[in-house]
Amino acid sequence: MSEPSSVELDRIRDRIDEVDQELLTLLRRRLNLVGEVGAIKHKQGLPIYAPAREAAMLMKRRSEAQAMGVPPQLIEDLLRRMMRESYASENDVGFKCINPDVGPVVIVGGNGKLGSLFSQLFRLSGYEVRILDKNDWDRADELLSDAGVVVVTVPINHTAEVIEQLPRLPKECVLLDLTSIKQAPLAAMLANHAGPVVGLHPMFGPDVSSLAKQVVVVCHGRFEEKYQWLLEQIRIWGARLHEASAAEHDQAMQLVQAMRHFTAFVYGSHLRRERADLDQLLQFSSPIYRLELAMVGRLFAQDAKLYGDIIFSQPDTLARARHYMDRYQEALSLLEAGDQEGFEALFDDIADWFGDFATQFRNESGNMLLSANDNRSETG
Ligand SMILES: O=C(O)C(=O)C[C@]1(C(=O)O)C=C[C@@H](O)C=C1
């Protein structure tokens, strides 16, 4: 559908096109320079993500923008999007190999999405990578006999059994897993291997274009000093490491993962049972509801077993879900009693508990809502 136009409007639009084409030339130049930075980082073993450099650059560009009458947030948004492209481009350049003599890295479950991502990262860092997937167990001894690192990344409810069926590994081999629960896999690895053991939980999906600014939770197992090189390698890939005990991790995952996905599942079920017209909802939706709908809908574009494993494998999910039901019932009772005052008193109590986090989360979500709205197409 064409919009109304005029000769005068077209003339100015032509000049806007010229500026935008100059922007393309500048973007190409910037990507070339970032490619050169990536090569230097590869050689010197420097992390993709350079927070101090980013903070300094953003501050200077914002101040210069302010002086030029350009909205500072505009240049910040543009730079952050460009830097996200830099991470992907530097990722593809490859990384310095921190431990070239470690021997082969065997990814058990390497044909899975997360296994494929870590295989790529190890290969981009110059390690020999071998894949041991479900059809390769007849060659397990051959694949593992001289392994320097074994990464177990299989569905949660197969992790312990896979670890237990591993043959004896070389004494110095680092055994680790990438499972989203930590206590059970760590116990299985410690019981089945006398050498270095560590539990990792990448707090991101396998579709990331790099590990820049991502978080990897580290639960130490045994001989921590013998896998420090591996943690350094993960830092060079751009990730931030967060150390925690396996118990602390699993406790936190109750809320961060199991309950989050469970409540999204229930809301999706509610929309289904209400036979909601999603097209119509999108036409009516505010940016915040559009984001809510997107966060629920994305669940159902993925594998039911992935979420089933996360929810059903967490030991406390049932108890937590029952607690959630109690809180839902408490709020429902206020609604049934028409007790708006009671609702507002409870609301204020929760707001006090959130404290400064509430303001922080409102600011953060404000930026997310703006970009969610940017992505809105004409059809909704
Ligand atoms: O200067 C660097 O270290 C880069 O990698 C380049 C760049 C950028 O795009 O400007 C990208 C990632 C870093 O976190 C910082 C800056």
The ligand as a MOL file (V3000), in Angstrom:
LIG
                    3D

  0  0  0     0  0            999 V3000
M  V30 BEGIN CTAB
M  V30 COUNTS 16 16 0 0 0
M  V30 BEGIN ATOM
M  V30 1 O 37.0870 -2.6320 20.8900 0
M  V30 2 C 36.8620 -3.8300 21.0770 0
M  V30 3 O 37.4190 -4.4980 21.9820 0
M  V30 4 C 35.9020 -4.5410 20.1710 0
M  V30 5 O 35.8360 -5.7300 20.2370 0
M  V30 6 C 34.9780 -3.7380 19.3360 0
M  V30 7 C 33.6550 -3.4860 20.0370 0
M  V30 8 C 32.8420 -2.5620 19.1160 0
M  V30 9 O 32.0150 -3.0400 18.3250 0
M  V30 10 O 33.0860 -1.3460 19.2120 0
M  V30 11 C 32.9300 -4.7630 20.2140 0
M  V30 12 C 32.9360 -5.4560 21.3620 0
M  V30 13 C 33.5560 -4.9340 22.5660 0
M  V30 14 O 32.8640 -5.2760 23.7440 0
M  V30 15 C 33.8930 -3.5180 22.5070 0
M  V30 16 C 33.8640 -2.8310 21.3310 0
M  V30 END ATOM
M  V30 BEGIN BOND
M  V30 1 2 1 2
M  V30 2 1 2 3
M  V30 3 1 2 4
M  V30 4 2 4 5
M  V30 5 1 4 6
M  V30 6 1 6 7
M  V30 7 1 7 8
M  V30 8 1 7 11
M  V30 9 1 7 16
M  V30 10 2 8 9
M  V30 11 1 8 10
M  V30 12 2 11 12
M  V30 13 1 12 13
M  V30 14 1 13 14
M  V30 15 1 13 15
M  V30 16 2 15 16
M  V30 END BOND
M  V30 END CTAB
M  END
